[in-house]
Amino acid sequence: MIFIVRPRFVDAAFDTWFWPILGILFLPFATLMYVLFYTPGVGLVGWEWFWVAIAAAIDIAHIGASAKYRLGR
């Protein structure tokens, strides 16, 4: 929803449309965290990267769990 409601957040965090689309497709929660924590002119610093990494780990765990389920455990 943030990509629809607040497109300026996404525009500030990314220079092109390519990376947000890939992020939404493959690591949606990590992309959302990146957009929320991004500060224009500064970027992400310190603990902000930690939360993006945790979100990426959750995304990857979800992909792995769904793949395991689809393959029949």
N, C-alpha and C positions, 0 to 999 in steps of 0.2 A: 504493500500500500504506500510505503514512503516514496517509491519511485513514481507513483501517480500523484500523490498529494503534495509532495515537496520535491519537484524535479530539480530545483536549484541546489539541493544538497548533493544530488548525484552529479550535476554539472560541475560543482566545486571540487568534488573528490576525483573525478576522472576527466581527462582531456578529450577522449573520444568516446564513441558509443560502443566500441568493440569490447573493451574490458568489462563494463557492466553487464552486457549481454552474456558473456562467458561466465561471469560470476553468478548471475541469476540461474543459469543452466546447471552449473556444476557445484558451486559452493554458495548457495543462496544466503545462509545464515551468516557466513563469514563476510560476504559482500555487504549485507545489511549492517553488520557491526562496523565495518570499515567506513561506510557512508556516515553512520551516526557519530563515530568518534573523530572523523576527519575535521581538522581545523584549517581553514584557508590560510595559506602563507606559512604554515608551520608543519602541517601533515600530521602524522601519528608519532607520538613519543612515549617512551617508557611503558607503563602498564597498559596503555591502549593497544599496543601490539600483542600483549599477553591475551587480552580478551578476544582479539581477532584470531589468534592461534587456537584458543579454546573453541571458538565458534567453528573454525575449520576442522578441528578434530571431531566435533559433534557431527558436522556434515559428512565427513569421511566415514565415521562410525555408522551413520544412517545408511549411506550407500552400501557399505559392507553388509549390514544386517539385512537390507532388502534384497541384495544379491544372494545371500545365503538362503533366505526364505524362498526366493524364486527357484533356486536350484534343488529344492527339496530337502534342505537341511542336511 
